[in-house]
Amino acid sequence: MKAIVFSGTSGMGRAVARLLVERGDTVFLLGIGPEELARSAADLKARHPAGAEVGYAECDLEQPAGFAAALDAADAALAGFDTLVVTAALFASQEALEADIELCRRLVTIDYAHTLVFCEHARKRLLARGGGRLVVFSSVAGDRGRKPVAIYGSAKAGLSLYLEALDHKYHAAGLSVLCVKPGFVKTGMTVGLKPPPFAGEPEQVAKAVVRAMDQRKAVLYTPRMWALVMLVIRWLPRFVMRKIGF
């Protein structure tokens, strides 16, 4: 693979990037913070079996004007990427979002509108060269309207629906779309939140994601237990959903 990893400097993105380079794939990092990008690129180069260079460029999901230039840099470094992994997102608690309307606007814009626009830039490039892989992290929070994640979940629901539609529309043209739906994963995004008994680790999630990429799956719940949990949640009657706090 010649893969771009957007937000490959931390959490699940970093874990995915490390797995890819350790097996010999070529990786290009996108993210914010030039010093952190440089450190992460050096770490990945040291892990690559052939010591291959790892390029990087700054890209901020809040600044869509820079999307094309960032993808141009990746294309030049990789001589045409064939895989894009997007883990970048913004998270905040329901309480914080309800208390701060500007934070609410930023989150739904970043997690839905700007992520979709970034994927559209990449989708056009991939289809122009015969297809490729588009791997985007959504969330189990988007599977059902739930009280603790009403706003965040709505943005992820929109993103999941968009990715499903891309899979339907462009699969025959060679575009493999994987919508990753993590449950609770112990990353910097979830610091301060009480983890459930089946919370995942970034490395565990990364292994499942890379395996699903290779198998060209369309949807991945990870850790695996979340597939069963959300199956139950999706079928619960509304009057039950009103009473429970999950």
Secondary structure by P-SEA (a helix, b strand, c coil): cbbbbccccccaaaaaaaaaaaabbbbbbbbccaaaaaaaaaaaaaacccbbbbbbbbbbcccccaaaaaaaaaaaaaccccbbbbcccccccaaaaaacaaaaaaaaaaacaaaaaaaaaaaaaaaaacbbbbbbbbcccccccccccaaaaaaaaaaaaaaaaaaaccccccbbbbbbbbcccccccccccccccccccaaaaaaaaaaaaaaccccccccaaaaaaaaaaaaccaaaaacccc
